[in-house]
Amino acid sequence: MKQPIFDYLKNSSKPVKRPELLFHLRGLGFDCSDREMRATIEEMVVHGGFLIGSSERGYAAIKTKEEMEAAMKYLNAKAEAIAVRKNCILHNWREQYKEEYQPQLF
């Protein structure tokens, strides 16, 4: 399923939304869920050496330095938002239960 995903993204002139990519894969005979497709894309990037960026516009094959920088900027913003939410949960826990808690960093 990995190569068909990358080929579709590489040949698209614009980012591809998840439902469109899932529809394409199912049309090729892959019986996968949205979650399985997203996990496959994550695996492709993290362990497979594929250059795939994601944004609110969809998935895209990264072909230029500018596209790579945009993908990294998007991920940095998501990481910051997740860190803020994590810190709010920790703060709320401490406020509501009056208990000190030291979370693991990772």
Secondary structure by P-SEA (a helix, b strand, c coil): caaaaaaaaaaccccccaaaaaaaaaaacccccaaaaaaaaaaaaaccccccccccccccccccaaaaaaaaaaaaaaaaaaaaaaaaaaaaaaaaccbbbbbbcc
